[in-house]
Amino acid sequence: MVNYYYTNAVMGERPEVSNPNPEFLQQLTPAGFQELVDNFYDVIVDSEISHFFPDDEEELALIKKRNASYFMMICGGDDRYISKFGGEFDQIKTHQPFSIPNKARLEWLGCWEEVLKDIEDKVDHEHIQSYWNWLEVFSKHIVNFENDKQTYEEKAEQGGCPIMGGMNKN
């Protein structure tokens, strides 16, 4: 069983993060990983944070390819990201133009949780867990806005609490 836990991010905090187990990518395969990322973005464009992402299908298709390549590299894949997309990816600089509070990060993680659950019958849970652990910690690096008006308690009252096992998409 995969534990899709959520912890709180503190703006400016950059916790140490460990890369996912390369077995995650090996079991999923690069084609399966690209499909996972495509599915993630299909979910995200219908989420509460869709405004962070482009409406243009061609631009979104490029983001899907670029981010799948980057995430595969993080998972032990080759360095095609660097050669294809012109160098290292700086998560903090890329997200700096956007005001990203912790609640947007939690919604982003909720979208990942949704698509990761769809591959639980294809990849060993321990490898999915290693990818989730990386996502959960690494995503804290992009929080750059403190205006979190919605607390975990408020989210629970609305029927979905990320700490209590996932977010409701009602």
ABEGO torsion letter per residue (X at the ends): XBBBBBBBBBBGBBBBBBBBBAAAAAAAEAAAAAAAAAAAAAAAAABAAAAABBABAAAAAAAAAAAAAAAAAAAGBBAAAAAAAGEBBBAAAAAAABBBBAAAAAAAAAAAAAAAAAAAAABBAAAAAAAAAAAAAAAAAABABABBABBAAAAAAAGBBAAAGEBBAX
